[in-house]
Amino acid sequence: MAAAAFVLSTSLLAQDRPQSLRGATPITETSKVDQYQRGPDQGPIPRDYVQQPPLIPHKIDGYRIDLNFNKCMDCHAWSKAKEAGATKVSLTHFRDQASGAELANISPSRYFCNQCHVPQVDAKPLVGNDFKPVDALAQPGRK
């Protein structure tokens, strides 16, 4: 009786697992670096909602971002942004999120830029989307 209950509970748990949009295809077969074309470098990309992290408007292939070095800071650091013609790192990145204290350097929780900021590619959406930007951010000629 216990064995039957175990088999039944195991099969019920398996039914509750989320299904991947790529089906049974392993991620290693769908995440090829050159699968999509990246557009040419461009100016800042308009945001669609308040507090949206800015999108990266240029290629970042081969950028080194690790505990010892952050390639993004070659252009986006406050001391280099004007010369590079890049956007400065936000002041929010110099605040400790736990204590709220102002820091002299970028907070370790904000150091890995591409956990929030992402480059854009010509990929087709995986699912339909009818999202509309918030009215406060609407720009003339933008749908």
N, C-alpha and C positions, 0 to 999 in steps of 0.2 A: 504494500500500500504506500509506504514511504517513497519507494522508487518511482511509482506512478505519479505521485505528487511532485517529485523533483523534476521529472521529465516535462510535466505540464507547466510548471512554473518557469522552467528554462525556455520552453517554446514561447510562452507569453512574453518573457523579457526580450527575446529576439525580435518579436513583432513590434515592440516599442522603440527600437533603435531607429534613429534618424537615417534617412537614406541620402546618399550623396547625389548631387546633380550630375555627376559624371558617371553614375551607375557603378558597374563593377570594374571600370577602367582604373588601374592604379594611378595615383597622383604622379608617379615618376614618368608616366606616359603622356601626361597632360600639361606638365609645367616646363616645357622646353623654353629656354631663354629667348630664342629667336622666333618663337611661334607667331608673335604679333609685331607689326611695324610701329615704331615710335615716331611720332610726328616731329617736324623740325622744332628747334628751340623757339620759344615764343615768350611773350610778356606774361604777366600774372594772369591766371585763369580765374574768371569770376566765381564767387562762392554761391552756393545754393541755399544755405541756411546759416543762421547766427551760430557762432562758435565752430564753424566748419574749419578744420585745419586747411591751410592753403595747399592746393595741389602743386606738384612739382612740374614746371613747364619746360623741362629739359631732360636729356638722357642722364641716367646715373649709373649706367653699366660700368662695372669695375670700381665703383666708389668704395673706398675703404672706410668702414665705420666699425670700430671695435673699442675695447677698453682704453687703448693707448692713442688712438687717432680718429678724427672725424673729418673726412674730406669736405663735407658740407661747410665747415667753418672756414675753409680757404676763401670763400666768397661771402658767406652770410654772417660771419662774426662782425660785431659792431665796428671793430677797427678796420675791417676790409670791405664792408658792404658798399660804401660810396664809390671807392675806386673800382670795384668789380661791377657796379651797376646792379647789385643784387638787393633783395629785401633783407633788412636786418632781422636777426632772431628776435622774437617777441620778448618783451620784458617778463611775461608770464613764465618764461623758461628759466628765469633766474630766481625763482621763488620755490622754497621747499614746500612741497604739497602737504606734508604731514603737519608741519609747524607754522607754515605761512611766513617763515623768516626769509628775508632777502639775502641772496647769496652773491658772492663775487664772481662766480663762474656758473655755467649752465648746470642746472640741477641734474644729478645722475638719472632721475626718472624721465628727463626730457632729452637726454643725450643721444639716443638712438632715433634719429629723425624719421626714418622710414617705417617706424611703428605707427605713425599717424599721417605723415605726408607721403603721398604716393605719386609716381609718374603716371602719365596717361598713355594708352595704346589704342589701336583701332579694333579692339576686340568687340565682338557682338555680345550683347547682354545675354546672360544665361537664362534669365526670366524676364517677363514683361515688366514694365515700370511706367507708372503714370504720375510719378512724383513731380511736383511743381515747386519752384523756388518760392520762398516766403516773399510776400508782397514788398516788404521793406527792402529787400535786396534786388527786386526786379529792375532790369535795365531796359531802356528803349531798344526795341528790335530784338530782344532776347526772348525766346519761348521757353 
